[in-house]
Amino acid sequence: MITIPNECYYIIFNNLQSDYKNLFSCALVNRHWCRIIIPILWSDSKLPFKDIRLIEIFILALNVQEQALLIPFKIILPSHPKPLFEYTNYITSINGDIYDGIRNWFHFGGYETKWLENSIKCSLIAMFLRTSKKLKFICLDELICNQIISENLSENTTITSINLKYISNDFKSEF
């Protein structure tokens, strides 16, 4: 039996990158293919950040310090086991949809405090900055910029572009 080099698999599967459904099906074929395909799937800049299931996967990746930001609000963290992959390692961009996803998860859980929503935003953005090894672009909400975000942002050397959303009572603008 002749084995195909991994480089060939990368070329083949990268050509399927825009065909999410079939690429996902290929990831289910065997462990070898899965290890090659998962980074391709999760590097897509069109990840459905609005989906609350995705937000729950991200919450599972929070470390103790990031979880500590949520303790005062008595948030019930997902009780699922840790994912098999560290999906956030593969993410290359985080767009503003992440905030809609957090808001969706926030309301689905029955939480109503704006401070709580901001704590979740802060925890998740800190986690992305800490774990995402290939992150190039991030959209930041000015309400979550704090010391933890600043420290993680200064340590992340892969980011090449930041979109800072400034929100005031009178207008919303993006820089």
N, C-alpha and C positions, 0 to 999 in steps of 0.2 A: 504494500500500500504506500502510495506517495502522499506526503503531507504538503499542504500549501503553506508557504511562509506567511507569517502574520502580516507582513507588509502588503501582501496581495489582498488579504481580508480587509485591511484598512481601506485600500483603494476601492474595493467592491462596495463595502458598506457606506463609505463616504459618498458614493454616487447615489445611494438611496436616502441620503440625509433629508431630503425634502419630502420623502414618502414615509412619514412617521408610522403609519399603521403597519406597513410591510416590514419596516426596520424593527419595530417592536416585536412582530411575529418571529423574525429571524433571531431575536435575542432569546426566544424561548426554545430554540432548537437544542442547544447544549451549553454547558458552562463556558467552554472556550469562546464560542461566538458571543455569549452574554458579556464576558469580560471585555470584549472588543467593542461591542455595540453600545453598552450603557454610557461610556464617556461621550460617544457621538450623539446619542439621544439627549443627554443632559447639557451638552454644550450649545444646544439650539437656543438662539436669542428669542424664539417665539414660544418659550415655555408658558403653559397656561397658569401664570402666577395668580390669577383670580380664583382658581380652584381651591376650595378649603382643604381638600385631601392633600394637595401639595404643601399647603401651609402647615398641616399637621406633620408631614415628613420633615419639614424644616425645623419645627419645634422640637422634634426628637433629637436633633443635632445640637441643641443648646448645651453649653457646658454649665458648671455650677454657678459661676459668676453671672452668666446671662440669665439663668433661671432665677437667681436671687433677686433680680429686678422685678420679677413677677410675684414673689412671695407675699408682699404686703397686700396684693389685690386678691389673694386666694383663688388664683386661676387654677383650674383643674387641667393639668398637662395630660396629653395623650398617654395612655398606658400601653401602647403597642410596643413590641420589642424594637430595639434599634434596627434600622434597615441594614441589609447585607452589604450595601455599598455606601460610601460617603459621597452621596450625590452632589453635595455642594462643592466638592473638589473640582467638578467638571464644568460648573456654570461659568460662562464667559461674560454675561451681561445681566443686570437686574434693572428692569424698567419700572416705570411708575405703577404698573399693574399690580406690583407686589402689595401696594398699600390698599388697593381694592380687595385683594385676596385676604389681607389681614382684617379689613373691615367686615368682609363676608364671614370669616371664621369667628370674629368677635361677636357679631350679631347672632350667628348660628348657635353660639355657646350661651346666649342670653345675657351677655355682659353689656353694660350701658355707659360706663364711665369713659370719658375722653382720655383721662390720664392713663387709664388701663390700656387703651388702644395705643397710646404713644409708648408705653412701656414695652408692649409686644413688638412694636416697630423697632424700638431701640435694641431690644434683645436680638431680634432676627438680623438686623443690619450688622450688629457687632459680630454675630456668628458668621455671616457671609464674609465679612472682611477678614476674619480669623481663619476660616477654612477654605475659602475659594482660591485655589492655587493658580487658576487661569483667568480670574476676573479682570476684565479690561474696562468695562463701563458700569457705572452705578448711578442710579437716580436717588438722591437724598432729599428727604422732606426736612425743611429747616427746623421743624418742631422737635426732631429727634437728635439733632446735633448736640452732643455732650462730650464729656471727657472720655468715656469708654469708646465712643465712635471715633473721636479724634486720635486716640492712642492706636486703635486698630487701623485707622486710615493711614497714619504715618508709618506703620510697620508693613503695610501691604505695598509691595513694589511692582505689582503687575498692572495696576489701574492706570489707564491712559486718559480716561475721560470721566468727568463727574457732571451730572446735571443736578443743580441745587434748586429745588422747588421752594420758592418763597411764598408764603401764604399770609395775607393780612385781612383785616375786616373789609377793606375797600376793594382789593383786587387780588388776583392770583397771577404770578408771572414766573417764568422759568429763566434761569441764567445759564 
